[in-house]
């Protein structure tokens, strides 16, 4: 790993961060509000299942655990 290249990259990133911090501080001093990001409307987390999908998963897991118990003994 080239240390001089790594240092150069880190200093460049530091400059970007300092500029971003300075602009945010200037915005804060001016009393301006930060721009709001648009809400994508996408739901986060797991997808809900309907009754049929739930039953399929239940059967699949029953078979899985029965197989695990059978091989354990």
N, C-alpha and C positions, 0 to 999 in steps of 0.2 A: 504494500500500500504506500502510495506516495504521500508523505506527510505534508509537503508544501502544497500539493493540490488540495488535500483535505482542509488545510488551514485557509487557503484561498476561498474555497467553497463556503466555509463557515463564516468568514469575514463578509462575503457577499450576502449571505443570509442575514447576518447581523445588521448590515446596512438596510436591507429591505424591512426588517422588523423595526428598526429605529425610525425609518420614514413613516411606516404605518402607525406607530405609536404617536409620533409627532402630529400626524394629520388627525388622529382621533382626539388627541388632547386639544388641538386647535378647534375642532368641532365642538368639543365639550365646553370650552371657554366661550365660544360664540353662542352657546345655548341651543345649538341645533340638535335635532334628534337623529339617531342613527337610522339609516334606511332599513325598512323591514323587508325581509326576504319573503317572496310569495309562497303561500301555503300550497304545496303540491296536491293536497287532498288525498294522498295515498295513506292508507291505514298501515300502521306499523304493527309488528308482532305476528302472531300465528293466525293462519286462516281458520275460520270456524268451519266445522264439518256439519253436513246435514245428517239425518238419521241413518240413511243407507251407508254413507261413508263411515260413520261411527260403528255400525254393525260389522262392516267388513274389517275394520281395524281390530275390533274385539275378537272376531273369529281368528284372524291371523295371529293375534297375541296369545290366544288360548292354545293354538297349535304350537306356537313357539315355546311357551312355557312347559307344555306337556312333553315336548321333545327334549327340553333341557332336563326335566325331572327324570325322564326315561334314561337318558345317557349318564346321569349322575350316579345311579345305583349300579 
